[in-house]
Each structure stands twice: as structure tokens, then as C-alpha cells.
Amino acid sequence: MTDTEHSPTIWIDVPGARLAVEDEGDPANPTILLVHSAVVNRRSWDGVVPGLLDAGYRVIRYDMRGFGESTAEDVEFRGHEDALAVLAHFGVARSAVVGNSMGAHFALDAVLASPEQFIAYVWVGGGMSGFDKEPSAAEMALFEAEEAAEQARDWDLATEIDAQIWMDGVGQPATRVDPTVRVAFKAMDRELLEPGRVYGQRKPVEELAAGRLGTVRTPTLLVIGDLDTEGTRASAQKLADEVPGSRLIHLPDVAHMVGMEKPAELAAMIVEFLAPLPRWS
């Protein structure tokens, strides 16, 4: 993951939370909104952002409520509404949106709720509301071990197991990825596990995305690492089968955190996907 100079944090108040946001690039350029995974924060996009800025885009990213610098109250909320609120704060009428993991889930709900706002959607190793697949035995063993570590308040062990699942890929050696990237992942994940953090009470959307995929008309790119979990890979295939005109890219020897493992490659895929579309504002 490449270091990037961070722009000043912008604070956006939404019902029950205060979101930490970065706005980079020329405001006159087409906007791309980045929504991160549930095991990291907005810094997970550090290696991706420079390639998007160099291609002439404005990039907005935020910490989901309770993550990174953002704070939350213990109240009900819908994740996609925060994404829409961030765009509204900046007066962005149209945007591309890129989401990883739970961020891809929220982004898809936003696309379905407000399709006129989104010129394109990039789903990266994510999921969707209303769809789950039973984990493999090896995955279940790690999920249960991580839960046991949390219950034992062994935050370092829980972080290490998260890294084995989401950074390394289940059954892969810890040496598979760049050690500096693995350290960065664990630092972001570790702070999320400590007591005292409040994330709010996530409320599902009224119409689950899994039953509405055929209605998506937003150009959609799907990016999946072949070392990701079985459930995530199944989600990618379901989206590819049911979202009209979607394009699926498989990345061999890559796990869940595509933007951290292969930041330049992901940025290039996004730029190539967006290039044929009319410029937007």
C-alpha cells in the first residue's frame, strides 16, 4: 500500500454520528466516492487514491460511523444513507461509487435507493443485503476462533485471526502479502476491536438488494480476489449473473483487501472502466 499525503479532515454531522471525511482533487472534476471495508478505515484506500487523482477525478472518502476518526451514538441507522449524506454535504449531484466488503454492500444499497445519483458502481470483494452463503469448514473455524478471542478480550489474537481471514486469505501463509501492508491492516483492525467503540445499530433496508439486482441499470464492475472467502466469491457470481451488463474481473492470488494488496491495479481497473462514460459533475 502506497503512502499518500492526507488532506485535512472534514467533519460531517449526520443523525446519530459525526463522519470524518477527506475530499481530494479538483472539485470541478468528476467525483468518485470510496466506501471502505468493516475491518479497516478510510486509510485502506491510500494506495488507490493517487491513481484516481492522476486520472483527473475528484475523490471523496469517509470513515463509516464508529470507524477510524468517525464517532457514533448507539442509535439505529442505515449505512447507505450515510454515503448519500456525504455526497449531499458537498452538493455532488452525480458520482461514481466504489465499495469494498461492507462498503460495497452499503454502496449497492445507495445505488438502488438513488440510481439517478450514480454514474457507475464498482463492487470490490463485497456482499449485498439479503444474500449469504455458508462458510467452508476452514473459514468457520477461523470465524469461531476470532469470536472466542474477542470474548476472551485477547484483541491482539483477534486482530491476527482477522488478518489471516481478510488479508492473507484463508489457508494462506502470512508471508503471502507485503509485510508493511499486513502491518497497516492490523493497525486499522486492532483499534476497531477495543472496548468503548460505538458503531450504532445497523438497520436493514426495507427492500433487500439480493432480490432487486435485475433492476440495476448503473454500469457495474465487479472485482473479486480468488483467495477471498466462499461467501464473497458467491456474491460476486450472483451479481455477475443478475446485474444486467455487469463485468466481473477475477484476480488470482489476491484475497479480500484488493485495494491494499493491489492498489495501482485496482485504480487502473476503475479508471479503465470509467473512461468510456460521459464526464459527469
C-alpha positions as CSV (number, residue, x, y, z in Angstrom):
1,M,0.0,0.0,0.0
2,T,1.5,3.3,-1.1
3,D,1.6,6.2,1.4
4,T,-0.3,9.3,0.4
5,E,-0.4,12.8,1.8
6,H,-3.7,13.2,3.6
7,S,-5.9,16.2,3.1
8,P,-7.5,17.9,6.1
9,T,-10.3,16.0,7.8
10,I,-13.7,17.4,7.1
11,W,-16.4,16.7,9.7
12,I,-20.0,15.9,8.6
13,D,-22.8,15.6,11.2
14,V,-25.5,13.1,10.3
15,P,-28.2,11.8,12.6
16,G,-26.5,9.8,15.4
17,A,-23.0,10.2,14.2
18,R,-20.1,12.5,13.1
19,L,-18.3,11.4,10.0
20,A,-14.6,12.0,9.2
21,V,-14.2,12.8,5.5
22,E,-11.5,13.6,3.0
23,D,-12.1,15.5,-0.2
24,E,-9.2,15.3,-2.7
25,G,-8.7,16.7,-6.2
26,D,-10.3,19.5,-8.2
27,P,-14.0,19.9,-7.2
28,A,-14.7,20.6,-10.9
29,N,-13.6,17.0,-11.8
30,P,-16.0,14.0,-11.8
31,T,-16.4,12.6,-8.3
32,I,-15.6,9.1,-7.1
33,L,-16.9,8.1,-3.6
34,L,-14.9,5.4,-1.8
35,V,-16.6,3.3,0.9
36,H,-14.2,1.1,3.0
37,S,-14.5,-2.4,4.5
38,A,-15.7,-3.2,8.0
39,V,-12.2,-4.3,9.2
40,V,-10.3,-1.1,8.3
41,N,-11.0,2.6,7.8
42,R,-10.7,5.1,5.0
43,R,-6.9,4.9,5.0
44,S,-7.2,1.5,3.3
45,W,-7.7,3.5,0.1
46,D,-4.4,5.3,0.5
47,G,-2.7,3.4,-2.3
48,V,-5.7,3.7,-4.7
49,V,-6.4,7.4,-4.4
50,P,-3.3,8.7,-6.3
51,G,-4.1,6.8,-9.4
52,L,-7.6,8.2,-9.4
53,L,-6.4,11.7,-8.9
54,D,-3.8,11.4,-11.6
55,A,-6.6,10.3,-14.0
56,G,-8.5,13.5,-13.4
57,Y,-11.0,12.5,-10.8
58,R,-12.1,14.1,-7.5
59,V,-12.1,11.5,-4.7
60,I,-14.2,11.7,-1.6
61,R,-13.8,9.0,1.1
62,Y,-15.0,8.8,4.7
63,D,-14.8,6.7,7.8
64,M,-18.0,4.8,8.4
65,R,-19.7,5.6,11.7
66,G,-17.6,4.2,14.6
67,F,-14.6,3.5,12.3
68,G,-11.4,5.5,12.2
69,E,-12.0,9.0,13.3
70,S,-15.8,8.9,12.9
71,T,-17.9,8.7,16.0
72,A,-21.4,7.3,16.6
73,E,-24.2,7.1,19.0
74,D,-26.0,3.8,19.9
75,V,-28.9,4.5,17.6
76,E,-30.4,2.8,14.5
77,F,-29.1,3.8,11.1
78,R,-28.8,2.6,7.5
79,G,-25.3,2.6,6.1
80,H,-26.2,3.7,2.6
81,E,-27.9,6.8,4.0
82,D,-24.5,8.0,5.4
83,A,-23.0,7.6,1.9
84,L,-25.7,9.7,0.4
85,A,-25.4,12.3,3.2
86,V,-21.7,12.7,2.4
87,L,-22.4,13.4,-1.3
88,A,-25.2,15.8,-0.3
89,H,-22.8,17.7,2.0
90,F,-20.6,18.5,-0.9
91,G,-23.5,19.2,-3.3
92,V,-22.5,16.3,-5.5
93,A,-25.4,15.5,-7.8
94,R,-23.7,12.6,-9.7
95,S,-20.9,10.3,-8.7
96,A,-19.2,7.0,-9.3
97,V,-19.1,4.9,-6.1
98,V,-16.5,2.2,-5.2
99,G,-17.1,-0.1,-2.2
100,N,-15.1,-2.8,-0.6
101,S,-16.7,-5.5,1.6
102,M,-19.4,-4.0,3.8
103,G,-18.7,-0.7,1.9
104,A,-19.7,-2.5,-1.3
105,H,-22.9,-3.6,0.4
106,F,-23.7,0.0,1.5
107,A,-22.8,1.3,-1.9
108,L,-25.2,-1.1,-3.7
109,D,-28.0,-0.1,-1.4
110,A,-27.2,3.5,-2.2
111,V,-27.3,2.8,-6.0
112,L,-30.7,1.0,-5.6
113,A,-32.1,3.8,-3.4
114,S,-30.9,6.7,-5.6
115,P,-30.0,5.4,-9.0
116,E,-30.0,8.8,-10.6
117,Q,-27.1,9.9,-8.5
118,F,-24.7,7.2,-9.6
119,I,-22.9,7.2,-13.0
120,A,-21.1,3.9,-12.2
121,Y,-20.7,1.3,-9.4
122,V,-17.6,-0.7,-8.6
123,W,-18.1,-3.6,-6.2
124,V,-14.8,-4.9,-4.7
125,G,-14.9,-8.1,-2.7
126,G,-18.2,-7.2,-1.0
127,G,-21.6,-8.6,-0.2
128,M,-25.2,-7.5,-0.5
129,S,-28.2,-7.3,1.7
130,G,-30.3,-10.4,1.6
131,F,-27.7,-12.9,0.5
132,D,-25.4,-15.2,2.4
133,K,-23.5,-18.4,1.7
134,E,-22.5,-21.0,4.3
135,P,-18.7,-20.6,5.0
136,S,-16.4,-23.5,4.4
137,A,-15.2,-25.6,7.4
138,A,-11.8,-23.8,7.4
139,E,-13.5,-20.4,7.3
140,M,-15.9,-21.3,10.1
141,A,-13.0,-22.5,12.3
142,L,-11.3,-19.1,11.9
143,F,-14.6,-17.2,12.4
144,E,-15.2,-19.1,15.6
145,A,-11.6,-18.6,16.8
146,E,-11.8,-14.9,16.2
147,E,-15.1,-14.7,18.1
148,A,-13.5,-16.7,21.0
149,A,-10.5,-14.3,21.1
150,E,-12.9,-11.3,21.3
151,Q,-14.8,-12.9,24.1
152,A,-11.5,-13.6,25.9
153,R,-10.6,-9.9,25.3
154,D,-7.5,-11.0,23.5
155,W,-7.5,-8.2,21.0
156,D,-4.1,-9.0,19.5
157,L,-5.1,-12.6,18.8
158,A,-8.4,-11.4,17.3
159,T,-6.6,-9.0,15.1
160,E,-4.2,-11.7,13.9
161,I,-7.1,-14.0,13.0
162,D,-8.8,-11.2,11.1
163,A,-5.6,-10.7,9.1
164,Q,-5.5,-14.5,8.3
165,I,-9.1,-14.3,7.0
166,W,-9.2,-11.0,5.2
167,M,-5.6,-10.1,4.4
168,D,-3.8,-13.3,3.9
169,G,-6.8,-15.4,2.6
170,V,-8.0,-18.5,4.5
171,G,-5.3,-21.2,4.5
172,Q,-2.7,-18.9,3.0
173,P,0.7,-18.1,4.7
174,A,1.2,-14.8,6.4
175,T,4.1,-14.2,4.2
176,R,2.0,-14.1,1.0
177,V,1.4,-10.3,1.2
178,D,3.8,-7.4,1.6
179,P,4.6,-7.3,5.4
180,T,4.1,-3.5,5.5
181,V,0.6,-3.9,4.1
182,R,-0.2,-6.6,6.6
183,V,1.0,-4.3,9.5
184,A,-1.1,-1.5,8.1
185,F,-4.2,-3.7,8.0
186,K,-3.6,-5.0,11.6
187,A,-3.2,-1.4,12.9
188,M,-6.6,-0.4,11.4
189,D,-8.3,-3.6,12.5
190,R,-6.8,-3.5,16.0
191,E,-8.4,-0.2,17.0
192,L,-11.8,-1.4,16.0
193,L,-11.7,-4.3,18.4
194,E,-11.1,-2.3,21.6
195,P,-13.9,-1.7,24.1
196,G,-15.6,1.6,24.1
197,R,-16.2,2.0,20.4
198,V,-19.8,2.6,19.4
199,Y,-20.9,1.7,15.9
200,G,-24.6,2.3,16.1
201,Q,-27.3,-0.2,15.3
202,R,-27.3,-1.1,11.7
203,K,-30.9,-1.4,10.3
204,P,-31.5,-3.3,7.1
205,V,-33.0,-1.6,4.1
206,E,-36.7,-2.3,3.5
207,E,-36.1,-3.9,0.1
208,L,-33.1,-6.2,0.2
209,A,-30.6,-5.8,-2.7
210,A,-30.4,-9.6,-3.5
211,G,-34.0,-9.6,-4.8
212,R,-33.5,-6.4,-6.9
213,L,-30.3,-7.0,-8.8
214,G,-32.2,-7.2,-12.1
215,T,-33.3,-3.6,-11.7
216,V,-29.8,-2.2,-11.6
217,R,-29.2,0.0,-14.6
218,T,-26.0,1.6,-13.3
219,P,-22.9,0.4,-15.1
220,T,-21.3,-2.1,-12.7
221,L,-17.8,-3.5,-12.4
222,L,-17.2,-6.5,-10.1
223,V,-13.7,-7.2,-8.7
224,I,-13.1,-10.4,-6.8
225,G,-9.9,-12.0,-5.4
226,D,-9.8,-15.7,-6.0
227,L,-8.4,-16.1,-2.4
228,D,-11.4,-14.3,-0.9
229,T,-14.0,-16.2,1.2
230,E,-16.5,-18.5,-0.4
231,G,-19.4,-16.3,0.6
232,T,-17.8,-13.2,-1.1
233,R,-17.0,-15.2,-4.2
234,A,-20.5,-16.5,-4.4
235,S,-21.8,-12.9,-4.0
236,A,-19.6,-11.8,-7.0
237,Q,-21.0,-14.6,-9.1
238,K,-24.6,-13.8,-8.2
239,L,-24.1,-10.1,-9.1
240,A,-22.5,-11.1,-12.4
241,D,-25.4,-13.4,-13.2
242,E,-28.1,-11.0,-12.3
243,V,-27.0,-7.4,-12.7
244,P,-27.6,-6.5,-16.4
245,G,-24.4,-5.7,-18.3
246,S,-22.1,-6.2,-15.3
247,R,-18.5,-7.1,-15.8
248,L,-16.6,-9.5,-13.5
249,I,-12.9,-9.5,-13.0
250,H,-11.2,-12.3,-11.2
251,L,-7.8,-11.6,-9.6
252,P,-5.7,-14.7,-8.9
253,D,-3.6,-14.8,-5.7
254,V,-5.5,-11.9,-4.2
255,A,-7.8,-12.1,-1.1
256,H,-10.3,-9.7,0.3
257,M,-8.5,-6.4,0.7
258,V,-7.9,-5.8,-3.0
259,G,-7.2,-2.1,-2.7
260,M,-4.4,-2.7,-0.1
261,E,-2.9,-5.7,-1.9
262,K,-3.1,-4.3,-5.5
263,P,-3.8,-0.6,-5.2
264,A,-2.3,0.5,-8.5
265,E,-4.0,-2.3,-10.3
266,L,-7.4,-1.6,-8.8
267,A,-7.1,2.1,-9.6
268,A,-6.2,1.2,-13.2
269,M,-9.3,-1.0,-13.4
270,I,-11.5,1.7,-12.1
271,V,-10.1,4.3,-14.5
272,E,-10.4,2.0,-17.5
273,F,-14.0,1.1,-16.5
274,L,-15.0,4.8,-16.2
275,A,-13.1,6.1,-19.2
276,P,-15.9,5.4,-21.8
277,L,-18.6,7.1,-19.7
278,P,-19.5,10.7,-20.3
279,R,-17.8,13.0,-17.9
280,W,-20.1,14.0,-15.0
281,S,-20.4,16.7,-12.3
